[in-house]
């Protein structure tokens, strides 16, 4: 009886230590309890939560599985196991554990949250959002289900709905630092640096060791201040090409002036501690230094272009010197961008393997604990580590968008094949409208059908994350949209003249040409790879025969 009381006291102490973020101390307490009572299910629950707090999902899975084996009729073990299985990217098994949790405790919203996360990572968004809606209905006044729903919206890029759910979670729990960090991420993504700085500073004031918030502050300082400073100076230099025209030279000052106002607002939104950290990052982080190098390079080339343009006669063609400066200014941007991308990738390390989620930003059980939601700062990091935090991954957002980028790239390639005939039929003199309508309708059906098929294929085989594809998402999407609009207009406009206006025809022709070139390059690459495999197989077969 005394031993049982001691075990209960040890579990209670471990739980209290876990609540305040002392993970190692909590694990030592649990180790002592389990040494005397290896089947103490409450101790196994606390051990699993301790592993969850440090994102050690394989160990969390083992502890939760032991708890389920000891007490298969208690839903808590199945819940922890479901979250752990999501963390180790086994959504099928996670879904089974979540269903068992729901069966044992149908009124506990956390089981539905786990089921929703597993369903989302299995590529079943409709079922996932119906399930999380049930969780919100079970606990509408709890911040947890609203936060999980925000994560799910965020994972598929629906930032407006994610923003609403984050704010609802904060309204219910004003100290919910994870939701505040999510709001900071959305604000930084939208370019609202002042709002992002305010949100992240509030998190760091409460939890100085919160690595997620520090990563967002890195994005604001390095990517926001440094990246946009470089782009504003380059844009000013680009406008300077037209400085020979009246009053244009005043426009040259506009981009740097707007950036200065923007950056000043964001800097004032930082707390004193966050400002000290930002200054430390600017002085010591290689990524900030590379952006300062790009800033200086673009400023130098832009100043040379501006001075050359001032001496240019507006009624004469550009001089050879001005052409050289124009080329140099564009080369400065390319060199700076390549240097920034290379250093960001090197600091962040190699890209991670593809997660179980088909939407890129795979939701993780680290965002939810058995009590609802685990604070983002409960990672056991000492407050002294604030001055020297682990390097954040500034390319994470681009990597997360790489699946959408890969889909857009495939759409552009396929759209080139489907759009080329409708575009050719629309060249002056255009073909008759009935023939264009038939061809355009077939091409549109093929394009949309391929889009749906390729999306399902990417859910099953998402491939590796690629930051370059994420960066190209916007231009690739615009190119695919131009091809789609060209197909629709070629079929829908019953005009005797060319049905495609230039505003559509020019980008559609460019996108289609680029898509055909991409097809040619892919065919050459695939053919060379196939021949290499065939040669390798024949050599292996001949050596085996001998």
C-alpha positions in Angstrom: 0.0 0.0 0.0 2.9 2.3 0.9 4.6 1.4 -2.4 1.4 2.3 -4.3 1.2 5.7 -2.5 4.8 6.4 -3.4 4.2 5.6 -7.0 1.2 7.9 -7.1 3.2 10.7 -5.5 6.0 10.1 -8.0 3.6 10.3 -10.9 2.1 13.5 -9.5 5.5 15.1 -9.1 6.4 14.1 -12.7 3.2 15.6 -14.0 3.9 18.8 -12.2 7.4 19.0 -13.6 6.1 18.3 -17.1 3.6 21.2 -16.8 6.4 23.7 -16.1 8.6 22.4 -18.9 11.2 20.5 -16.8 11.1 17.5 -19.1 14.3 15.7 -18.0 13.4 15.9 -14.4 9.9 14.5 -15.1 11.4 11.6 -17.0 13.8 10.8 -14.1 10.8 10.7 -11.7 8.9 8.4 -14.1 11.9 6.2 -14.5 12.1 5.7 -10.7 8.3 4.9 -10.6 8.5 2.4 -13.5 11.6 0.8 -12.0 9.4 -0.3 -9.0 6.1 -0.7 -10.9 6.7 -1.3 -14.7 2.9 -1.6 -15.3 1.9 1.7 -13.8 -0.3 2.9 -16.6 -0.5 6.5 -15.3 3.3 6.7 -15.3 3.4 5.4 -18.8 0.9 8.2 -19.8 3.2 10.8 -18.3 6.2 9.2 -20.0 4.5 9.4 -23.3 3.6 13.0 -22.8 7.2 13.8 -21.8 8.4 12.3 -25.1 5.7 14.2 -27.0 7.0 17.5 -25.4 10.4 16.9 -27.1 8.9 15.6 -30.4 10.4 12.1 -29.8 7.5 10.4 -31.4 9.0 6.9 -31.8 9.7 6.7 -28.1 6.3 8.2 -27.4 4.7 5.5 -29.6 6.5 2.7 -27.6 5.4 4.2 -24.2 1.8 4.6 -25.4 1.8 1.1 -26.8 2.9 -0.3 -23.5 0.1 1.7 -21.8 -2.4 0.3 -24.2 -1.2 -3.3 -23.6 -1.5 -2.7 -19.8 -4.9 -1.0 -20.0 -6.6 -1.6 -23.3 -10.0 -0.4 -22.0 -8.7 3.1 -21.2 -9.0 5.7 -24.0 -6.0 7.8 -22.9 -3.5 5.3 -24.0 -5.1 4.9 -27.5 -5.2 8.7 -27.7 -1.5 9.1 -27.0 -0.8 6.3 -29.4 -2.8 7.9 -32.1 -0.8 11.2 -31.8 2.5 9.3 -31.7 1.6 7.4 -34.9 0.8 10.7 -36.6 4.2 11.9 -35.5 6.0 8.9 -37.0 4.0 9.3 -40.2 1.8 6.3 -40.0 -1.6 7.9 -40.5 -3.4 4.6 -41.2 -2.5 3.1 -37.8 -3.1 6.5 -36.2 -6.6 6.5 -37.6 -7.3 3.0 -36.1 -6.1 4.2 -32.7 -8.2 7.4 -33.0 -11.3 5.4 -33.9 -10.7 3.2 -30.8 -10.4 6.4 -28.7 -13.7 7.7 -30.0 -15.4 4.4 -29.4 -14.2 4.3 -25.7 -14.8 8.0 -25.0 -17.3 9.4 -27.5 -17.6 12.7 -25.6 -13.9 13.5 -25.5 -13.1 16.0 -28.3 -9.4 15.0 -28.4 -10.2 11.6 -30.0 -12.0 13.4 -32.8 -9.1 15.8 -33.1 -6.7 12.9 -33.5 -9.0 11.3 -36.0 -9.2 14.5 -38.0 -5.4 14.9 -38.1 -5.0 11.3 -39.3 -7.7 11.7 -41.9 -6.1 14.9 -43.2 -2.7 13.2 -43.5 -4.4 10.3 -45.4 -5.6 12.8 -48.0 -9.2 12.9 -46.8 -9.8 16.6 -46.2 -13.6 16.5 -46.2 -13.8 13.8 -43.7 -11.1 15.5 -41.6 -12.9 18.8 -41.4 -16.3 17.2 -40.7 -14.6 15.4 -37.8 -12.9 18.4 -36.3 -16.2 20.2 -36.5 -17.6 17.5 -34.3 -14.7 18.1 -31.9 -15.4 21.8 -31.8 -19.1 21.1 -31.1 -18.2 18.9 -28.2 -16.0 21.6 -26.6 -16.9 25.0 -28.1 -15.5 26.9 -25.1 -12.2 25.1 -25.1 -9.3 26.6 -27.1 -7.9 23.2 -28.0 -10.3 22.1 -30.8 -10.3 25.6 -32.3 -6.5 25.5 -32.4 -6.4 22.1 -34.0 -8.9 23.3 -36.7 -6.7 26.4 -37.3 -3.7 24.1 -37.8 -5.7 22.0 -40.3 -6.8 25.1 -42.2 -3.2 26.4 -42.1 -1.9 23.0 -43.5 -3.9 23.3 -46.7 -3.2 27.0 -47.2 -6.6 28.4 -46.1 -5.0 31.2 -44.1 -8.2 33.3 -43.7 -10.0 30.5 -42.0 -6.9 29.5 -40.0 -6.6 33.1 -38.8 -10.2 33.1 -37.6 -9.7 29.8 -35.7 -6.4 31.0 -34.2 -8.1 34.2 -32.9 -11.0 32.2 -31.5 -8.5 30.0 -29.6 -6.9 33.1 -28.2 -10.2 34.6 -27.2 -10.9 31.5 -25.1 -7.3 31.3 -23.8 -5.4 34.6 -24.0 -2.2 32.8 -22.9 -2.3 30.3 -25.8 1.2 31.0 -27.2 1.0 28.4 -29.9 -2.1 30.1 -31.5 -0.3 33.5 -31.2 2.7 32.0 -33.0 0.4 30.7 -35.7 -1.0 34.2 -36.1 2.6 35.6 -36.4 3.4 33.1 -39.1 0.3 34.1 -41.1 1.1 37.8 -40.7 4.7 37.3 -41.8 3.6 35.3 -44.8 1.3 38.1 -45.8 4.0 40.7 -45.4 2.4 42.3 -42.3 5.8 42.5 -40.5 4.5 44.9 -37.8 1.7 42.5 -36.8 4.0 39.5 -37.0 6.6 41.2 -34.8 4.0 42.1 -32.2 2.6 38.5 -32.0 6.0 36.9 -31.9 7.4 39.4 -29.3 4.4 38.6 -27.0 5.2 34.9 -27.2 8.9 35.4 -26.6 8.2 37.7 -23.6 6.2 34.8 -22.0 8.5 31.9 -23.2 12.0 33.1 -24.1 13.0 29.6 -25.1 10.1 29.1 -27.6 11.9 27.9 -30.7 8.8 28.1 -32.9 8.5 31.8 -32.1 12.2 32.4 -32.5 12.0 30.8 -36.0 9.2 33.3 -36.9 11.3 36.2 -35.6 14.1 34.9 -37.8 11.8 35.1 -40.8 10.8 38.7 -39.8 14.3 39.9 -39.3 16.2 38.0 -42.0 13.6 37.4 -44.7 11.5 40.5 -43.9 13.9 43.2 -43.1 16.9 41.9 -45.1 15.1 40.3 -48.1 12.7 43.1 -48.7 15.4 45.7 -48.2 17.3 44.0 -51.1 14.3 43.9 -53.3 13.3 47.5 -52.6 16.8 48.7 -53.6 16.8 46.5 -56.7 13.4 47.8 -57.7 14.6 51.4 -57.2 17.5 50.6 -59.6 15.1 49.1 -62.1 12.9 52.3 -62.0 16.2 54.2 -62.4 16.5 52.9 -66.0 13.9 55.5 -66.9 15.5 58.4 -65.0 16.0 60.3 -68.3 12.2 61.0 -68.2 10.9 63.9 -66.2 10.1 63.2 -62.6 10.9 59.5 -62.8 13.9 60.0 -60.6 11.6 60.9 -57.8 10.0 57.5 -58.1 13.4 55.9 -57.6 13.1 57.0 -53.9 9.7 55.5 -53.4 10.5 51.8 -52.9 13.3 52.4 -50.3 11.1 55.0 -48.5 8.2 52.6 -48.3 10.5 49.9 -47.0 11.9 52.2 -44.4 8.4 53.1 -43.1 7.4 49.4 -43.1 10.6 48.3 -41.3 10.3 51.1 -38.7 6.7 50.1 -37.8 7.8 46.4 -37.4 10.9 47.4 -35.3 8.7 49.5 -33.0 6.4 46.5 -32.5 9.3 44.4 -31.1 9.9 44.2 -27.4 13.3 45.3 -26.0 14.3 41.6 -25.6 13.2 40.8 -29.2 15.1 43.8 -30.5 18.3 42.6 -28.8 17.8 39.2 -30.4 17.2 40.8 -33.8 20.4 42.8 -33.5 22.3 39.7 -32.5 20.9 37.9 -35.6 21.9 40.7 -38.0 25.4 40.8 -36.5 26.1 37.0 -36.5 23.8 35.1 -38.8 25.4 34.2 -42.2 22.0 34.5 -43.8 21.6 38.1 -42.8 25.1 38.8 -44.0 24.4 37.3 -47.4 21.3 39.5 -47.7 23.4 42.6 -46.7 25.9 41.6 -49.5 23.0 41.3 -51.9 21.7 44.7 -50.7 25.1 46.3 -51.4 25.5 44.6 -54.8 22.0 45.7 -56.0 22.5 49.2 -54.7 25.8 49.4 -56.5 24.4 48.2 -59.8 21.3 50.3 -59.4 23.2 53.4 -58.7 25.3 52.8 -61.8 22.2 52.3 -63.9 20.6 55.4 -62.5 23.6 57.6 -63.2 23.9 56.2 -66.8 20.2 56.7 -67.4 20.4 60.4 -66.3 23.0 60.9 -69.1 20.9 59.1 -71.7 19.0 61.0 -74.4 15.3 59.9 -74.2 14.9 60.2 -78.0 17.8 57.9 -78.8 18.2 54.1 -78.4 20.0 53.0 -75.2 23.7 53.4 -75.3 26.1 50.5 -75.1 27.1 51.6 -71.5 23.4 51.6 -70.4 22.8 48.2 -71.9 25.8 46.9 -70.0 24.5 48.4 -66.7 21.0 47.0 -67.3 22.5 43.5 -67.7 24.7 44.0 -64.7 21.6 45.1 -62.6 19.7 41.9 -63.6 22.8 39.8 -63.0 23.1 41.3 -59.5 19.6 40.2 -58.6 20.3 36.7 -59.9 23.6 36.3 -58.1 22.1 37.7 -54.9 19.0 35.4 -55.1 21.2 32.3 -55.8 23.5 33.2 -52.9 20.5 33.7 -50.5 18.9 30.4 -51.6 22.2 28.5 -51.3 23.0 29.8 -47.8 19.5 29.3 -46.5 19.5 25.7 -47.7 23.0 25.0 -46.2 22.1 26.5 -42.8 18.8 24.6 -42.7 20.4 21.3 -43.7 19.1 18.8 -46.2 15.4 18.8 -46.9 13.4 16.3 -44.7 11.8 13.3 -46.2 8.2 13.7 -47.5 5.8 13.7 -44.6 2.6 11.7 -44.4 0.5 14.7 -45.2 -0.2 15.2 -48.8 -0.6 18.9 -48.3 3.0 19.8 -47.4 2.4 21.5 -44.0 1.6 18.2 -42.3 0.0 18.7 -39.0 1.8 17.1 -36.1 0.8 15.7 -32.7 3.3 18.0 -31.2 0.6 20.6 -31.5 -1.7 18.7 -29.2 -1.2 16.9 -25.9 -3.5 14.9 -23.6 -4.6 18.1 -21.9 -5.7 19.7 -25.2 -2.8 21.7 -26.6 0.9 21.6 -25.5 2.5 25.1 -25.2 5.0 25.6 -28.0 7.7 26.6 -25.5 7.6 23.4 -23.4 10.6 21.9 -25.1 12.9 21.9 -22.2 15.3 24.5 -23.7 17.0 26.7 -21.1 16.3 30.4 -21.2 20.0 31.0 -21.6 19.8 29.4 -25.1 17.9 32.5 -26.3 21.1 34.1 -27.3 22.3 31.1 -29.3 19.2 29.4 -30.7 19.3 26.5 -33.2 19.2 27.8 -36.8 15.7 28.1 -38.1 14.7 26.8 -41.5 13.9 29.9 -43.6 13.1 27.6 -46.6 10.5 25.6 -44.6 7.6 27.5 -46.1 8.9 27.0 -49.6 9.4 23.3 -48.9 5.9 23.1 -47.5 4.6 24.6 -50.8 6.7 22.2 -53.0 3.8 19.7 -53.4 1.5 22.4 -54.7 4.5 23.6 -56.9 5.0 20.1 -58.3 1.3 19.9 -59.1 1.4 23.3 -60.8 4.5 22.3 -62.8 2.7 19.2 -64.1 -0.4 21.3 -65.0 1.8 23.6 -67.0 3.4 20.7 -68.9 0.0 19.1 -69.5 -1.6 22.4 -70.4 1.0 23.0 -73.1 -0.2 19.8 -74.9 -3.9 20.6 -74.4 -3.6 24.3 -75.2 -1.4 24.2 -78.3 -4.1 23.1 -80.7 -6.8 25.6 -79.5 -4.3 28.4 -79.7 -3.2 27.5 -83.2 -6.9 27.3 -84.3 -7.3 30.8 -83.0 -4.5 32.4 -85.0 -5.6 34.9 -87.5 -7.5 33.8 -89.6 -9.1 31.7 -87.0 -10.9 28.4 -87.7 -14.7 28.3 -87.6 -16.2 28.6 -84.2 -17.9 25.1 -84.2 -14.6 23.4 -84.8 -12.9 25.6 -82.2 -15.7 24.9 -79.7 -15.3 21.1 -80.2 -11.6 21.1 -79.9 -11.6 23.5 -77.0 -14.2 21.5 -75.1 -12.2 18.3 -75.5 -9.0 20.1 -74.5 -10.7 21.5 -71.4 -12.0 18.2 -70.4 -8.6 16.6 -70.8 -6.9 19.4 -68.9 -9.3 19.3 -66.0 -9.3 15.5 -65.9 -5.5 15.4 -65.9 -5.5 17.9 -63.0 -7.8 15.8 -60.9 -5.8 12.6 -61.7 -2.4 14.2 -61.0 -3.7 15.5 -57.7 -4.8 12.1 -56.5 -1.4 10.7 -57.7 0.5 13.3 -55.7 -1.5 12.4 -52.6 -0.3 8.8 -52.9 3.2 9.6 -54.2 4.1 13.1 -53.1 7.8 12.9 -53.7 10.5 14.7 -51.9 10.1 18.3 -50.8 11.9 20.8 -53.0 12.2 24.5 -52.0 12.8 25.6 -55.6 9.4 24.2 -56.6 7.8 26.1 -53.7 9.4 29.3 -54.8 8.1 28.8 -58.3 4.5 28.1 -57.2 3.2 31.5 -58.1 4.6 31.8 -61.6 3.8 28.2 -62.3 0.2 28.7 -61.1 -0.1 31.8 -63.3 1.2 29.9 -66.3 -1.3 27.1 -65.8 -4.1 29.6 -65.4 -3.1 31.4 -68.6 -3.3 28.1 -70.5 -6.7 27.3 -69.0 -8.1 30.7 -69.9 -6.7 30.4 -73.4 -8.5 27.0 -73.9 -11.8 28.4 -72.5 -11.7 31.5 -74.6 -10.7 29.7 -77.7 -13.8 27.5 -77.4 -16.2 30.1 -76.0 -15.8 33.2 -78.2 -17.8 32.8 -81.4 -15.9 35.6 -83.3 -14.7 35.7 -86.9 -11.6 37.6 -85.7 -8.9 36.2 -83.5 -10.9 35.3 -80.3 -7.9 35.6 -78.0 -7.1 39.1 -76.9 -3.4 40.0 -76.6 -3.6 40.2 -72.8 -4.4 36.4 -72.8 -2.7 35.3 -76.0 0.8 36.6 -75.1 1.1 34.9 -71.7 -0.7 31.8 -73.0 1.8 31.4 -75.9 4.7 32.0 -73.5 3.4 29.5 -71.0 2.6 26.9 -73.7 6.1 27.3 -75.3 7.7 26.9 -71.9 5.6 23.8 -71.2 6.6 22.2 -74.5 10.3 22.9 -73.8 9.8 21.3 -70.4 8.2 18.3 -72.0 11.1 18.0 -74.4 13.6 18.3 -71.6 11.7 15.7 -69.5 11.5 13.3 -72.5 15.3 13.6 -73.1 16.0 13.0 -69.4 13.6 10.1 -69.2 15.0 8.6 -72.3 18.6 8.9 -71.2 17.8 7.4 -67.8 15.9 4.5 -69.4 18.8 3.8 -71.7 21.2 3.9 -68.8 19.1 1.4 -66.9 18.8 -0.8 -69.9 22.5 -0.8 -70.4 23.1 -1.5 -66.7 20.6 -4.4 -66.8 22.2 -5.9 -69.9 25.6 -5.8 -68.4 24.4 -7.4 -65.2 22.6 -10.1 -67.2 25.6 -10.9 -69.4 27.9 -11.1 -66.3 25.4 -13.4 -64.6 25.2 -15.6 -67.7 29.0 -16.0 -67.8 
